Every structure is written in C-alpha cells, then in structure tokens.
Amino acid sequence: MREVYIDNNATTRVAPEVLEEMLPYFCDLYGNPSSIHRFGGKAGEKVREARERVADLLQAQQPDEILFTSCGTESDNAAIIGTLTSYSEKRHIVTTKTEHPAVLNLCKYLEGKGYEATYLCVDNKGMIDLDELRGAITDATALVSIMYANNETGVVFPIEDIGQVVKEKGAVFHCDAVQAVGKIPIDLNTSTVDLLSLSGHKFYAPNGVGALYIRRGVKLFPYIIRGYQEGGRRGGTENVPSIIGLGKACTLAKETMPVEQQRIKVLRDRLEDVILERIPGVLVNGDRSRRLPNTTNMSFEAVEGEAILVMLSEEGIAVSSGSACSSGDPEPSHVLKAMGVPSTAIYGTIRFSLGRYNTEDEIDYIIEKLPPIIQRLREISPDWVEGKRAAG
Ligand code: PLP
C-alpha cells in the first residue's frame, strides 16, 4: 500500500545526511567527550562543532549560549524550573492557554506547589493580546513563557513584540520554539528572548536530543545536577551521536530553509485550497496570515477527527487529530477550545503538517482520498443529516 506521512509536527524522519554524520560516533569514535584520550578528543571536537552549528542557525552571539538537553520537554522544564529556582523570591509565571503540555502541565504542577500562574487568553485566530500580557506581569513575575509557533495550528506569535513588553516589565522571557526552529528564520542576536527551547526530532535530527539557548548573563539554576558537563549547567554524559545529528540538522536547515519552506508552503496552500473548494463545512483554524509554512489545522463539521484519521490511515495516509501527545484523548484540543472553535466542528479536527520529503504527488493522493471519506462519514452522521434537514 502507498504510504504518505504528513505528520511532521509530531516527528520527522532522520535526514540521510544527519544519519551519515552520526554513524562513526557509535562504534568507531565512541569516546566520552570529557576523556583526555583520542576517542574523547574526537567526540569533544564534534560536540563543539555541533554547538557552533546550533548557535549559527539561531544567530546566537556565542556557541556557549547553547546547552544540549534530551528533548524539547526537558528544555522547557529546565528553563522554567531553573528560572524559578534562580529567582526564588518571585513565585509567578505568565504563559498562554495554548502552550504545549510541556509548559502547561508543568505550570499546573507548580501551582500545586504554591506558585501562581496566569494563562493568557487567545482570540479566535489564536493570537494573544499584548495589553493583557502587560497587565499580567507583576513585580512577583519571575518569567514569561510563550511559544514561538503553535504545534497544532502553526500560528506564530509576535515574539519580539511580546519580548519588548516582558523586558519593559523586567521579567525573564522563555520561548518554546520547538515547532519554529528549522521552519522559520530565528535571529537571537538582537532578540529580547532570554531562553529558547528546541528539539531535534522536529527537524530531521533523531529523537532524544534538544537544546536550550541561554542568553549570556541570564541566571539559570541547573535542572539536572551533577557537575562539570555542559559547563556545569546540565549533568549527564553527553548523547554524542545525537548531538552531532542535531548540529548537522541545523546546518541543513540553514542551507535549505528559504527554498524548502517556500516549496512546502505552496504544497500546504494547495492542499488547503482544494479541500476548502471540494468539501463543504470546513474551517481552517488559526491566523492564516501568521502561520508556519508547513501546517494546516482543519475542522470538518459533524464528523469525528478520530474516524477521519483511521480511514485516512487505511489509505496509508498518516496525519494527526491535533497534537500527537493528545491522541486517544476524548477531550477536544485545549488549543482549539481556547480559540473558541464551535462545538459542531472541534471534534472533527485534523492537522496536516508537511515536511521536506513530501511531494506534489502525495498532496494529489490526499486530495483524491479525503473528500469521499468525509462524505461517507457524514452520510452516517446524525448531526450532518439533521443540519442539512434544518438548512433545507
Ligand atoms: N513544545 C512544543 C511546541 C512541541 O510541539 C513539542 C513536541 O511536540 C514539545 C515542546 C516537546 O518536545 P519533545 O517531544 O522533544 O519533548
């Protein structure tokens, strides 16, 4: 059967160039980067190069502003817990209602530990209000944690405008850029962002490696305590092959981004336009003018997202009903709820997230398979039949 993978916000295939660069560091150059001998020296050299490559993609001022972690979730946790520990007299966090659970559930956990959290609302396009943000930051606010781009809708927040407000108010600014890095240009050189999270498996590096950018001079207590690794900022022997893979993925992203993302955007727009043209009762969720080039989040009225997903899967098409993390959860997405997506549509949501290896031919295949699936599901949907009767 034909297979089309269109779920790249969940995870991506490892790029062959990335794998090739990693392979020698499993069985030949397998030293611990802290060891003095040749094996250690070679590994240490490549880790240094990877740090420079990550810094280069983000346009960070110094490679030592990059800390390697195990994933985006760890980077988010390290940023938030590390800041709260560093500024222990401040016990308030500001975030948004549409963050990833790596931030949202941590904030809820911290509330249970006596911290205070403010969750900013979003409008029906998924945007926050800067005046609400300004009003939410108080003298007790240690940090503001706001994502760069939303994993479900692709909506991109105005990070520098947000950062201006955070800086006026004197709080630390953490940005979860797990979905943005590798897809849109990021320039930390002149940015207001203090801490920024990224994750390798979202842009063709393997799973199990991430990074946290820590602007020079920003205080951050270590999240994993041991000693000397990562300049004393994160304990644990480095995951050398994956760090090397992350570095290579950053170089590839930098080289290919302008052309690749334009190609992906054209494919995404075609998919979206044809679906809207051929299928009635479809909403596109999120601000279409401020989105990642690869993502579209669509709600199909009067059908269940899980049913669409299963039927697409039977045709070999892999998509997601929102975030991979919430699959199997009967509750509708917290992101779409916060945006006020109507109850008639919210359950029928599908996220298409395109990537480097998707082709025009694959988009044609989805366009061929999806309309009859929606039609079949609606024929057995009491809501759709009722709605049509009421309308007619
Ligand atoms: N933040 C965002 C916006 C994400 O989309 C994800 C993963 O989907 C994460 C954080 C967590 O990253 P990881 O899977 O590397 O832990």
Residues whose N, C-alpha, C, O or C-beta is under 5 A from the ligand:
A	BS01	PLP	N9 C71 G72 T73 H100 A102 A149 N151 D176 V178 Q179 S199
